[in-house]
Amino acid sequence: MGRRPGAAARAGLLDGESLSTGGAILRRHIEDRTERLALPAYAALGDAHCEHLAELASAFGRAGVEAGLLKPG
């Protein structure tokens, strides 16, 4: 028995195992909006604290990639 398509596939956001053109456009919109909404928080931290935060967060990112939960890039 084959897999039932999930909500993303039913919404036309997937083309097989990859994002469809519409899915890629939606993802870019979400990424852009997330970055815009995060800017005030990062501005309040300042450059030095943002660099420190990135150092702390990189271990979490590596762990997610190594566990197969995240794709690099």
C-alpha positions in Angstrom: 0.0 0.0 0.0 1.5 3.4 -1.0 1.9 6.4 1.3 -1.0 8.8 1.4 0.0 12.3 0.4 0.4 14.7 3.3 -1.0 18.2 3.6 2.0 19.8 1.8 1.6 17.4 -1.2 -2.2 18.0 -1.3 -1.6 21.7 -1.2 0.7 21.4 -4.3 3.8 22.4 -2.3 5.8 19.2 -3.2 6.9 17.7 -6.5 7.8 14.2 -5.5 10.3 14.5 -2.6 11.2 18.1 -3.4 9.5 21.4 -3.1 7.4 22.4 -6.1 7.9 25.9 -7.5 5.0 27.1 -5.3 6.5 25.4 -2.3 9.9 27.1 -2.9 8.2 30.5 -3.2 6.3 29.9 0.0 9.4 28.8 1.8 11.3 31.9 0.6 8.4 34.1 1.8 8.5 32.4 5.2 12.3 32.7 5.5 12.2 36.4 4.5 9.4 37.2 7.0 11.2 35.3 9.8 14.4 37.2 9.1 12.5 40.6 9.1 10.7 39.8 12.4 13.9 38.6 14.0 15.9 41.8 13.2 14.8 43.8 16.2 15.9 41.1 18.6 19.3 40.8 17.0 19.7 44.5 16.9 19.0 44.7 20.6 21.7 42.1 21.2 24.4 43.9 19.2 27.1 42.4 17.1 29.3 40.8 19.8 26.4 39.1 21.5 25.0 37.9 18.2 28.4 36.3 17.4 28.4 34.6 20.8 24.8 33.4 20.2 25.8 32.0 16.8 28.7 30.1 18.5 26.4 28.6 21.0 23.7 27.7 18.5 26.1 26.0 16.0 26.5 23.0 18.2 22.7 22.5 18.1 22.7 22.8 14.3 25.5 20.3 13.9 23.7 17.9 16.1 20.6 18.2 14.1 22.5 17.6 10.8 24.3 14.6 12.3 21.0 13.1 13.5 19.5 13.5 10.0 16.9 16.0 11.2 18.3 19.0 9.2 19.8 19.3 5.8 22.9 21.6 5.6 22.6 24.6 3.3 
